[in-house]
Amino acid sequence: MANSGAAQGAGKHALAFIFVTIVIDSMGLGIILPVLPKLIATLIHGGMDDAARYGAWLAFSYAGMQFLFSPLLGNLSDRFGRRPILILSLLGIGVDYAIMGLAPTIGWLFLGRVLSGFAGASYTTASAYIADVAPPEKRAQSFGMVGAAFGIGFVVGPALGGLIGEYGVRLPFFAASAFGFLNALYGFVVLKESLAKEHRRKFELWRANPLGALIALKRYPIILPLCAVLVLMRIAHDANPVVFSYYTMEKFAWGPQQVGWSLMVVGIVVAIAYSTLPRLVPKIGERAAVYLGLSGGAISFAGYALSTQGWMIYAFMLPFGLMAIAMPAINALLSKVVGPKSQGELQGALASLGGLTSVVSPLFLGNLFAYTSDRHHGAFYFPGAAFMASAICLVLAMALFAIIRPVARAAS
């Protein structure tokens, strides 16, 4: 149940603030993607291959901090309340993007990215706030609002970053910083505490262990093959945020504005796909939905890798949208395997698994791009290798899914 005392004071203004917070979080991530490669290249005095190598470690730092600190911030909000954690996180976002915009060396850029990952872990606290204030019958709708907010931010962010980036590669960082500070001020004025003092608990460090949920997967050995399919999917999916900007700049000589507009189109395709395609799952079944989504993603990534003209990238964005049907289908299969009493534990474990995958995939995909786009020291020149590797991951996922057919049938 929602906390009746404090939650009653947190109304539409508070939910609007949470919506804006998630939009700004995803905008902050998207707004820097079109300009980050050039800023890195400027700071290291290197080419796009070297920039991608540093970019992979920057992405690793960001994802690693989110993986480690999401449980910590969530538990701190259980002890001290949601409001102070959310506002401090937004202030942190404002500070760290300012640091990145002013960064005189690559080390300062890493510092800003580490702080971004820590402050960006506020997603957990925002979700807890929604659980506090939304009545049980409206929680699904309210959590859906979070997904919509993330989609809006990732559509607007890259386009805005590309547009502003034409006037200077550091300007989008200052814009992201300003958004963070303004949202913190907005929250300070309108946000009321949602967690009543009588519902708070003592902080216990063991509860903030990010690996604890992963260990829980050992209780369900039957779902481990399906989890492996999910991991391969997530690795492939990370190719867009990890290497897309570097790849299009290297192969097609795109500038920040072209990268920004293209990422905006990707965001629109994904948003439309996620709002429509999952409705097909009950009609065609989970197994068919998984094959459809994986094959669409494989076609898209292979097409990216082999494109010879920039316009081809836009054509191959459409099959990428089919991946939106695979993830809900696999989650549905997994939820059918475990009992109703274990659903929360399962979803927590899957969230941790996704976070851990997001830590590993930048190092794999980013360094693969760096090696295969190095004209001087690489064994061969093929900038699309990271996207081709993503396509192969999805083909392997389809093969594994076919092998574990008995498990999938048992779930169905």
Secondary structure, 3 states (H helix, E strand, C coil): CCCHHHHHCCCHHHHHHHHHHHHHHHHHHHHCCCCHHHHHHHHHCCCHHHHHHHHHHHHHHHHHHHHHHHHHHHHHHHHHCHHHHHHHHHHHHHHHHHHHHHCCCHHHHHHHHHHHHHHHCCHHHHHHHHHHHCCHHHHHHHHHHHHHHHHHHHHHHHHHHHHHHCCCCCHHHHHHHHHHHHHHHHHHHHCCCCCCHHHCCCCCHHHHCCCHHHHHHHHCHHHHHHHHHHHHHHHHHCHHHHHHHHHHHHHHCCCHHHHHHHHHHHHHHHHHHHHHHHHHHHHHCHHHHHHHHHHHHHHHHHHHHHCCCHHHHHHCHHHHCCHHHHHHHHHHHHHHHCCHHHHHHHHHHHHHHHHHHHHHHHHHHHHHHHHHCCCCCCCCCCCCHHHHHHHHHHHHHHHHHHHCHHHHHHHC
